[in-house]
Amino acid sequence: MLNKRWCWAFLGMSMAMTALAAGEDLPVFRLDCNNGVFTPKQLLVPAGKKFKIEIYNTGTEAIEFESRQLRKEKALSPQSNSFVVVFPLEPGEYKFFDDFHIQTGQGSIIAK
């Protein structure tokens, strides 16, 4: 019986430690989009680390942040914001664009 209790206690502690590790603060990067123009055009992020991009639509038109390489998309109405979480990336460049403003709304994420 003691062994079972010890196993359950160990399992509980392991789960708590995992939850604490998962709750670590993510690096956050801000990306503004004003009617299809992203600022900044390039985001420099750490390779091998999960991060969050906060997307702010500061314009008067709807936008759709999209990256086929990252398999992410997020539509935002004017004057709204949202976010996407990106799992660890290999070093390299990852393109994104505003699907509603293809001609002007392009940028990239550089993972180093």
C-alpha positions in Angstrom: 0.0 0.0 0.0 2.8 2.4 0.8 4.3 1.8 -2.7 1.0 2.8 -4.3 0.8 6.0 -2.3 4.4 6.9 -3.1 3.7 6.3 -6.8 0.6 8.5 -6.7 2.5 11.2 -4.8 5.4 11.1 -7.3 2.9 11.2 -10.3 1.2 14.2 -8.7 4.5 16.0 -8.2 5.6 15.3 -11.7 2.3 16.6 -13.1 2.6 19.8 -11.0 6.2 20.3 -12.2 5.1 19.8 -15.9 2.3 22.3 -15.4 4.7 24.9 -13.9 7.1 24.4 -16.8 4.3 24.7 -19.4 3.2 27.9 -17.6 6.4 29.7 -18.3 6.0 33.1 -19.9 6.2 33.0 -23.7 8.2 35.7 -25.5 5.6 38.0 -27.0 6.1 39.9 -30.3 3.8 42.7 -31.4 2.7 43.0 -35.1 0.6 45.9 -36.2 -1.3 45.9 -39.5 -2.9 49.1 -40.9 -5.0 48.4 -44.0 -2.6 45.8 -45.3 0.8 47.3 -44.1 2.6 45.3 -41.4 4.8 47.0 -38.9 7.5 45.7 -38.4 7.9 43.9 -41.7 10.3 41.4 -40.1 10.0 39.8 -36.7 13.2 38.4 -35.2 12.4 35.5 -32.9 14.5 32.9 -31.0 14.8 29.6 -32.8 13.8 26.5 -30.9 11.5 28.3 -28.5 7.7 28.7 -28.5 6.5 32.3 -28.8 3.4 34.4 -29.2 2.6 37.0 -31.8 0.0 39.7 -30.7 -1.6 41.0 -33.9 -3.2 44.4 -33.8 -5.4 45.6 -36.7 -5.0 49.4 -36.4 -6.6 50.1 -39.8 -10.2 50.7 -41.0 -10.4 47.5 -43.0 -10.5 43.8 -42.1 -7.2 41.8 -42.3 -6.3 38.2 -42.3 -2.8 37.3 -41.0 -1.7 34.1 -42.7 1.4 32.0 -43.0 1.3 28.8 -45.0 4.7 27.8 -43.7 3.5 28.1 -40.1 0.0 26.9 -40.8 -1.5 29.9 -39.1 -4.2 32.3 -40.0 -6.2 34.8 -38.1 -8.9 37.2 -39.4 -9.4 40.5 -37.5 -12.0 43.2 -37.9 -10.9 46.8 -37.9 -9.5 48.2 -34.6 -9.3 44.7 -33.0 -6.5 42.4 -31.8 -5.8 38.8 -31.3 -2.8 36.4 -31.1 -1.3 33.3 -32.5 1.1 30.9 -30.6 3.9 29.5 -32.7 5.7 26.3 -31.6 9.5 26.2 -31.7 10.9 26.9 -35.2 14.1 25.7 -36.9 16.4 28.6 -37.8 15.2 30.2 -41.0 12.8 32.6 -42.6 9.0 32.1 -42.5 6.8 34.3 -44.7 3.4 35.8 -43.6 0.9 38.0 -45.4 -2.4 39.7 -45.2 -4.7 37.5 -47.3 -7.0 40.5 -47.9 -4.2 42.8 -49.1 -1.8 40.6 -50.9 0.0 43.4 -52.8 1.0 45.4 -49.7 0.6 43.1 -46.7 3.7 40.9 -46.6 6.4 40.2 -44.1 8.5 37.5 -42.5 9.6 35.9 -39.3 13.3 35.3 -38.9 14.2 32.5 -36.4 17.8 32.7 -35.2 
